């Protein structure tokens, strides 16, 4: 099992306020290059939490958990390979 974690910031699409996200990617044995995770996180400028989770899962697969605190509401999404 490989586990990768990354914290990044993206802006809320409704009001432009920065939101801090915590990403966790788990893969059974597949390696993900750290530079690819860093680049993907940097390219997310804004978006809805669930859409960000979908995009990251499309890009990296595995089992992913994305957490953030959105203006008083905690959101956690989990995406897994089928």
Beta strands, then each sheet from edge to edge (+ up, - down):
strand 1: 2-11
strand 2: 18-27
strand 3: 63-70
strand 4: 73-80
sheet 1: 1+ 2- 3+ 4-
end
